[in-house]
């Protein structure tokens, strides 16, 4: 059954995932080219000084890309399902409803992980050619909250899309906007270092929100 659910979600989202992955590769590659151009013009020593003295990480273009990617994936995956009232049919299949919803979310999380991994692979290959391992780690760790925001965006918008009433969706949207702020409160390099484990757990717990919407849907809540 899990394989069938994954296949169904793949059919719904495959074209979006292809475009999202290509965009992620493109924007990451462009960020690396900008770094290379700056090195060619001003020299590697200048970049090192700026990184150390001004907490620059040179990949600022990526900051909101994972969040947007996660939000759009949730919309593509769940909004049409709610509009066509397909969720009701899905929940009547002979399988645990909670496991079914969690499997749908797991597909999205794994798809995002694969998409985001392309960005880290590109950075992991390119950056060590110009920076020490400490500076590479600094860049990647500083970007981690942005990618966690992408997972949070996916899970929160899934929660909103699965909610059966528009009034509650508006309330959920406000709550989601406040939660998103947590991932962008400290713009400095490695500002989240000590908080990353908690932020990761915090992000995973958001997955439970969608089940609240499903319970309300099963209870017949509607506008």
C-alpha positions as CSV (number, residue, x, y, z in Angstrom):
1,X,0.0,0.0,0.0
2,X,2.9,2.4,0.8
3,X,4.3,1.8,-2.7
4,X,0.8,2.6,-4.2
5,X,0.5,5.8,-2.2
6,X,4.0,6.9,-3.2
7,X,3.3,6.1,-6.9
8,X,0.0,8.2,-6.7
9,X,1.8,11.1,-5.2
10,X,4.6,10.8,-7.7
11,X,2.1,11.0,-10.6
12,X,0.6,14.1,-9.2
13,X,3.9,16.0,-8.5
14,X,6.4,14.6,-10.9
15,X,6.5,17.6,-13.3
16,X,6.6,20.1,-10.5
17,X,9.4,18.2,-8.8
18,X,11.4,18.1,-12.1
19,X,11.0,21.9,-12.5
20,X,11.8,22.6,-8.8
21,X,15.0,20.4,-8.9
22,X,16.2,22.1,-12.1
23,X,15.5,25.5,-10.6
24,X,17.4,24.5,-7.4
25,X,20.3,23.3,-9.5
26,X,20.2,26.6,-11.5
27,X,20.1,29.0,-8.6
28,X,22.8,27.1,-6.7
29,X,25.0,27.0,-9.8
30,X,24.5,30.7,-10.3
31,X,25.5,31.4,-6.7
32,X,28.7,29.4,-7.2
33,X,29.4,31.3,-10.5
34,X,29.0,34.6,-8.6
35,X,31.5,33.4,-6.1
36,X,33.9,32.4,-8.9
37,X,33.5,35.8,-10.6
38,X,34.2,37.7,-7.3
39,X,37.3,35.6,-6.8
40,X,38.4,36.4,-10.4
41,X,37.9,40.1,-9.9
42,X,38.9,40.7,-6.3
43,X,40.9,37.6,-5.3
44,X,40.3,34.8,-2.9
45,X,42.0,36.7,0.0
46,X,39.4,39.4,-0.2
47,X,36.6,36.8,0.1
48,X,38.2,35.2,3.1
49,X,38.5,38.5,4.8
50,X,34.9,39.4,4.1
51,X,33.7,36.0,5.4
52,X,35.6,36.3,8.6
53,X,35.0,40.0,9.4
54,X,31.5,40.5,8.0
55,X,29.9,37.1,8.5
56,X,29.2,36.9,4.7
57,X,28.4,33.5,3.2
58,X,27.9,34.5,-0.4
59,X,24.8,32.3,-1.1
60,X,22.1,34.7,0.0
61,X,20.2,34.1,-3.2
62,X,19.2,30.7,-1.8
63,X,17.7,32.1,1.4
64,X,14.0,31.8,0.5
65,X,14.2,29.3,-2.4
66,X,13.7,26.1,-0.2
67,X,10.8,27.7,1.6
68,X,9.1,28.6,-1.7
69,X,9.9,25.1,-3.1
70,X,8.2,23.4,-0.1
71,X,5.2,25.7,-0.1
72,X,4.5,25.1,-3.8
73,X,5.0,21.3,-3.5
74,X,2.3,21.1,-0.8
75,X,0.0,23.2,-2.9
76,X,0.5,21.0,-6.0
77,X,0.1,17.8,-4.0
78,X,-2.9,18.6,-1.8
79,X,-4.9,21.6,-3.0
80,X,-6.3,19.8,-6.2
81,X,-7.0,16.7,-4.0
82,X,-9.2,18.9,-1.7
83,X,-10.8,20.7,-4.6
84,X,-11.9,17.5,-6.3
85,X,-12.8,15.9,-2.9
86,X,-10.5,13.0,-3.6
87,X,-9.3,12.8,0.0
88,X,-12.6,11.3,1.1
89,X,-12.1,8.4,-1.3
90,X,-8.5,8.0,-0.3
91,X,-9.4,7.7,3.4
92,X,-12.0,5.0,2.6
93,X,-9.3,2.6,1.4
94,X,-8.7,-0.5,3.5
95,X,-5.6,0.9,5.2
96,X,-4.8,2.8,8.4
97,X,-5.9,6.4,7.7
98,X,-3.1,7.9,9.9
99,X,-0.5,5.8,8.1
100,X,-1.9,6.8,4.8
101,X,-1.7,10.5,5.6
102,X,1.8,10.1,7.0
103,X,2.9,8.2,3.9
104,X,1.6,11.1,1.7
105,X,3.6,13.5,3.8
106,X,6.7,11.2,3.9
107,X,6.7,11.2,0.1
108,X,6.8,15.0,0.0
109,X,9.5,15.2,2.6
110,X,11.6,12.6,0.8
111,X,11.1,14.4,-2.5
112,X,12.1,17.7,-1.0
113,X,15.2,16.0,0.5
114,X,16.2,14.8,-2.9
115,X,15.7,18.2,-4.4
116,X,17.6,20.0,-1.6
117,X,20.4,17.5,-1.7
118,X,21.3,18.6,-5.3
119,X,22.0,22.1,-3.9
120,X,24.3,20.7,-1.1
121,X,26.1,18.4,-3.5
122,X,26.9,21.3,-5.8
123,X,28.1,23.4,-3.0
124,X,30.0,20.5,-1.5
125,X,31.8,20.0,-4.7
126,X,32.5,23.6,-5.7
127,X,33.2,25.4,-2.4
128,X,36.2,23.2,-1.2
129,X,38.1,24.2,-4.3
130,X,38.3,27.8,-3.0
131,X,37.7,27.6,0.8
132,X,39.0,25.7,3.8
133,X,36.9,23.0,5.3
134,X,36.1,25.3,8.2
135,X,34.7,28.0,5.9
136,X,32.8,25.4,3.8
137,X,31.2,24.1,6.9
138,X,30.3,27.6,8.0
139,X,28.5,28.2,4.7
140,X,26.6,24.9,4.7
141,X,25.6,25.1,8.4
142,X,24.5,28.7,8.0
143,X,22.2,27.6,5.1
144,X,20.7,24.7,7.0
145,X,17.9,26.7,8.7
146,X,16.8,27.9,5.2
147,X,16.4,24.3,4.0
148,X,14.6,23.3,7.3
149,X,12.2,26.2,6.5
150,X,11.5,24.4,3.2
151,X,10.4,21.3,5.0
152,X,8.4,23.4,7.4
153,X,6.8,25.3,4.5
154,X,5.7,22.0,3.0
155,X,4.3,20.5,6.2
156,X,2.5,23.7,7.2
157,X,0.9,24.4,3.8
158,X,-0.1,20.7,3.7
159,X,-1.9,21.3,7.0
160,X,-3.6,24.4,5.5
161,X,-4.7,22.6,2.3
162,X,-6.1,19.6,4.2
163,X,-8.1,21.8,6.5
164,X,-11.8,21.6,5.3
165,X,-13.0,25.1,6.3
166,X,-11.8,28.4,4.9
167,X,-12.1,30.2,8.2
168,X,-9.8,27.8,9.9
169,X,-7.4,27.9,6.9
170,X,-7.0,31.6,7.4
171,X,-6.2,31.1,11.0
172,X,-3.7,28.3,10.1
173,X,-2.1,30.6,7.5
174,X,-1.5,33.3,10.2
175,X,0.0,30.6,12.5
176,X,2.2,29.3,9.7
177,X,3.5,32.8,8.9
178,X,4.5,33.2,12.5
179,X,6.3,29.8,12.5
180,X,8.2,30.7,9.4
181,X,9.7,33.7,11.1
182,X,11.5,31.3,13.5
183,X,13.7,30.1,10.6
184,X,14.8,33.6,9.6
185,X,15.2,35.5,13.0
186,X,19.0,35.4,13.0
187,X,20.6,36.3,9.6
188,X,24.2,36.0,10.8
189,X,26.5,33.2,9.8
190,X,26.1,30.1,12.1
191,X,23.6,32.0,14.2
192,X,21.5,28.8,14.6
193,X,24.4,26.4,15.4
194,X,23.4,25.6,19.0
195,X,19.7,25.6,18.1
196,X,19.8,23.4,15.0
197,X,18.9,20.1,16.7
198,X,15.9,21.7,18.4
199,X,14.9,23.4,15.1
200,X,15.1,20.0,13.3
201,X,12.9,18.4,16.0
202,X,10.5,21.4,15.9
203,X,10.2,20.9,12.1
204,X,9.5,17.2,12.4
205,X,6.7,17.8,14.9
206,X,4.9,20.1,12.5
207,X,4.0,16.9,10.5
208,X,1.4,16.1,13.2
209,X,-0.5,19.3,12.3
210,X,-1.9,17.7,9.1
211,X,-3.6,14.9,11.1
212,X,-5.6,17.6,13.0
213,X,-7.0,18.8,9.7
214,X,-7.8,15.2,8.6
215,X,-9.6,14.5,11.8
216,X,-11.7,17.7,11.3
217,X,-12.4,16.6,7.7
218,X,-13.5,13.1,8.9
219,X,-15.8,14.8,11.5
220,X,-17.6,16.5,8.6
221,X,-16.4,20.1,9.3
222,X,-17.2,22.3,6.4
223,X,-18.1,25.9,5.4
